Amino acid sequence: MLKKLFSEHPASVGETYGQHLANATGFGLRMVMGGLACLLHGLLPFLFVKTGSRAIEELHDRMVVNRSRHAGTRCATPAAGATMSAARRTRHPPVFE
């Protein structure tokens, strides 16, 4: 039972527990750094002008587009293989599981 708690979700996205831990940690750190850049941009608008949007696009591509390509289409996007810019054009934000 305990093993299932740690392996069920990673297996559902085609990863081992260790791979999922590494990927989730990388995502979390990237989000924190992007968030800090956005906070600094709010205070000093001439800094980090595109850093937040680039972080979002990068994370979207890594999480949604690449996962769709490599592990089947378990994620909801406006269209199969859609990019973040396509999501913006259709005014439907990506949905993350």
Secondary structure as UniProt FT lines:
FT   HELIX           2..12
FT   TURN            13..14
FT   HELIX           17..43
FT   TURN            45..46
FT   TURN            49..50
FT   HELIX           51..60
FT   HELIX           61..65
FT   HELIX           66..71
FT   TURN            80..81
FT   HELIX           84..90
//
